[in-house]
Amino acid sequence: MSAPTLPIAAAAFGGTVSFLGTLVFLLVHQPSEIHEINSPKSPPVITWSLHTQEIDDVVVELRQRQEAMTTREKQFAEMSSRVAAEREELKQLAAQIRKAQDDFDKAISRVKDDESANLKRLAKVYATMEPTTAATIFKQLDETAMVKILLFMKDSETAPILAAMAVQGETEAKRAAGVSERLRVTQRSSEPPKK
């Protein structure tokens, strides 16, 4: 080797030794820093510590609103059940009223407009008969039919027929009294009551 190449080789050798020494020193004395460099870091956790009176007031107000809503829901549920119970009660009442109306209609004869013409014709037929004959025929009719027919007869025509019924026995006398009572409370739909 020549003299000029020796200092370059020595310098290269010295640089290599120096590099290796530095590397060994770093590895021995700073292992945690190297580990930190090589491992990925997780992002730092940011904690908020915002505790203000306004936030507390909003939380309190929201809780109060929630409690008020819960109370209203309970009241609404109670009201709904009361309404359902009252609706059921009204249905039962309506059924009772319909039944009472039916019973009333059976007790008090009502003459429909479409029946009036036929009843007037029958009333004229029975008015021309002998009272005893008419009473015998009426004996076979039910009271409602009798009342409807007698309603279209004059009082002077009705009285002899009822009298003839009364002399046919106690049963017919009671029946004549029942017919008389029903005549008193009977309504005619197409004509005013007779005098």
C-alpha positions as CSV (number, residue, x, y, z in Angstrom):
1,M,0.0,0.0,0.0
2,S,1.1,3.4,-0.7
3,A,1.3,6.1,1.9
4,P,-1.5,8.2,0.6
5,T,-4.0,5.4,0.8
6,L,-3.2,4.5,4.3
7,P,-4.6,7.6,5.9
8,I,-7.9,7.2,4.0
9,A,-8.2,3.5,5.1
10,A,-7.4,4.5,8.7
11,A,-9.9,7.3,8.5
12,A,-12.6,4.9,7.1
13,F,-11.8,2.4,9.8
14,G,-12.0,5.1,12.5
15,G,-15.3,6.3,11.1
16,T,-16.8,2.8,11.1
17,V,-15.6,2.2,14.7
18,S,-17.0,5.5,15.7
19,F,-20.4,4.7,14.0
20,L,-20.6,1.3,15.6
21,G,-19.7,2.7,19.0
22,T,-22.4,5.3,18.8
23,L,-24.9,2.7,17.7
24,V,-24.0,0.4,20.5
25,F,-24.2,3.3,23.0
26,L,-27.6,4.3,21.7
27,L,-28.9,0.7,21.9
28,V,-27.6,0.2,25.4
29,H,-28.5,3.5,27.0
30,Q,-31.7,4.5,25.1
31,P,-33.8,1.3,24.4
32,S,-37.1,2.8,25.4
33,E,-36.7,5.7,23.0
34,I,-36.0,3.4,20.2
35,H,-39.0,1.3,21.0
36,E,-41.2,4.4,21.0
37,I,-39.9,5.4,17.7
38,N,-40.7,2.1,16.1
39,S,-44.2,1.5,17.7
40,P,-47.2,3.5,16.5
41,K,-48.5,5.9,19.1
42,S,-52.3,6.0,19.8
43,P,-53.8,9.4,19.7
44,P,-54.0,11.3,22.9
45,V,-57.3,11.1,24.8
46,I,-58.9,14.4,25.2
47,T,-61.2,14.8,28.2
48,W,-63.7,17.6,28.5
49,S,-64.4,19.0,31.8
50,L,-67.2,21.4,30.9
51,H,-69.3,21.7,34.0
52,T,-71.3,24.9,34.0
53,Q,-74.5,26.0,35.7
54,E,-76.2,26.4,32.3
55,I,-75.7,22.7,31.5
56,D,-76.9,21.7,34.9
57,D,-80.0,23.9,34.4
58,V,-80.7,22.3,31.0
59,V,-80.4,18.8,32.5
60,V,-82.8,19.7,35.3
61,E,-85.3,21.2,32.9
62,L,-85.2,18.1,30.7
63,R,-85.8,15.8,33.6
64,Q,-88.7,18.0,34.7
65,R,-90.2,17.8,31.2
66,Q,-89.8,14.0,31.1
67,E,-91.5,13.7,34.5
68,A,-94.3,16.0,33.3
69,M,-94.7,13.9,30.1
70,T,-94.8,10.7,32.2
71,T,-97.5,12.2,34.4
72,R,-99.6,13.3,31.4
73,E,-99.3,9.8,29.8
74,K,-100.6,8.3,33.1
75,Q,-103.5,10.8,33.2
76,F,-104.3,10.1,29.5
77,A,-104.3,6.4,30.1
78,E,-106.7,6.8,33.1
79,M,-108.9,9.2,31.1
80,S,-109.0,6.7,28.2
81,S,-110.1,3.9,30.5
82,R,-112.8,6.1,32.1
83,V,-114.1,7.1,28.6
84,A,-114.1,3.4,27.5
85,A,-116.1,2.5,30.7
86,E,-118.5,5.4,30.2
87,R,-119.0,4.4,26.5
88,E,-119.8,0.8,27.5
89,E,-122.3,2.2,30.1
90,L,-123.9,4.4,27.5
91,K,-124.3,1.4,25.2
92,Q,-126.0,-0.5,27.9
93,L,-128.2,2.5,28.7
94,A,-129.1,2.8,25.0
95,A,-130.1,-0.9,24.9
96,Q,-132.3,-0.4,28.0
97,I,-133.9,2.7,26.4
98,R,-134.6,0.7,23.2
99,K,-136.1,-2.1,25.2
100,A,-138.2,0.4,27.2
101,Q,-139.4,2.0,24.0
102,D,-140.4,-1.3,22.6
103,D,-142.3,-2.2,25.7
104,F,-143.9,1.3,25.6
105,D,-144.9,0.8,22.0
106,K,-146.4,-2.6,22.9
107,A,-148.3,-1.1,25.8
108,I,-149.5,1.9,23.9
109,S,-150.8,1.1,20.5
110,R,-149.6,3.4,17.7
111,V,-151.3,3.5,14.4
112,K,-149.0,3.9,11.4
113,D,-149.9,6.0,8.5
114,D,-150.0,3.1,6.0
115,E,-152.4,1.2,8.4
116,S,-154.9,4.1,8.7
117,A,-156.8,3.4,5.6
118,N,-157.4,-0.3,6.3
119,L,-158.3,0.5,10.0
120,K,-160.8,3.1,8.9
121,R,-162.4,0.6,6.6
122,L,-162.6,-2.1,9.3
123,A,-163.9,0.5,11.8
124,K,-166.8,1.3,9.4
125,V,-167.6,-2.5,9.0
126,Y,-167.7,-3.1,12.8
127,A,-169.7,0.1,13.4
128,T,-172.5,-1.2,11.1
129,M,-172.7,-4.6,12.9
130,E,-174.8,-5.4,15.9
131,P,-172.7,-4.7,19.1
132,T,-172.9,-8.3,20.3
133,T,-171.7,-9.6,17.0
134,A,-168.8,-7.2,16.9
135,A,-168.0,-8.1,20.6
136,T,-168.0,-11.8,19.6
137,I,-165.5,-11.1,16.8
138,F,-163.4,-8.9,19.0
139,K,-163.2,-11.8,21.4
140,Q,-160.9,-13.5,18.8
141,L,-158.6,-10.5,18.2
142,D,-155.7,-9.5,20.4
143,E,-156.1,-6.2,22.3
144,T,-153.7,-4.3,20.1
145,A,-155.7,-5.0,17.0
146,M,-158.9,-4.2,18.9
147,V,-157.6,-0.8,20.1
148,K,-156.4,0.2,16.6
149,I,-159.8,-0.6,15.1
150,L,-161.8,1.1,18.0
151,L,-159.6,4.1,17.7
152,F,-161.2,4.9,14.3
153,M,-164.7,4.5,15.6
154,K,-166.9,7.2,17.2
155,D,-167.4,7.0,20.9
156,S,-171.1,6.3,20.3
157,E,-170.1,3.2,18.2
158,T,-167.4,2.0,20.6
159,A,-169.5,2.1,23.8
160,P,-172.1,-0.5,22.8
161,I,-169.4,-3.0,21.6
162,L,-167.5,-2.6,25.0
163,A,-170.8,-3.0,26.8
164,A,-171.5,-6.2,24.9
165,M,-168.1,-7.5,25.7
166,A,-168.6,-6.8,29.4
167,V,-171.8,-9.0,29.6
168,Q,-170.0,-12.0,28.1
169,G,-168.3,-12.8,31.4
170,E,-165.7,-11.6,33.9
171,T,-162.8,-12.4,31.6
172,E,-164.2,-10.3,28.8
173,A,-165.2,-7.6,31.2
174,K,-161.6,-7.3,32.3
175,R,-160.5,-7.4,28.7
176,A,-162.9,-4.5,27.9
177,A,-161.5,-2.5,30.8
178,G,-157.9,-3.1,29.5
179,V,-159.0,-2.1,26.0
180,S,-160.6,1.1,27.4
181,E,-157.4,2.0,29.3
182,R,-155.3,1.5,26.2
183,L,-157.7,3.6,24.1
184,R,-157.2,6.4,26.7
185,V,-153.4,6.4,26.1
186,T,-153.3,5.5,22.4
187,Q,-151.9,7.9,19.8
188,R,-152.9,8.0,16.2
189,S,-150.1,9.3,13.8
190,S,-152.3,10.5,11.0
191,E,-155.3,12.0,12.6
192,P,-156.1,14.1,15.7
193,P,-157.7,12.2,18.6
194,K,-161.4,11.9,18.4
195,K,-163.8,13.8,20.7
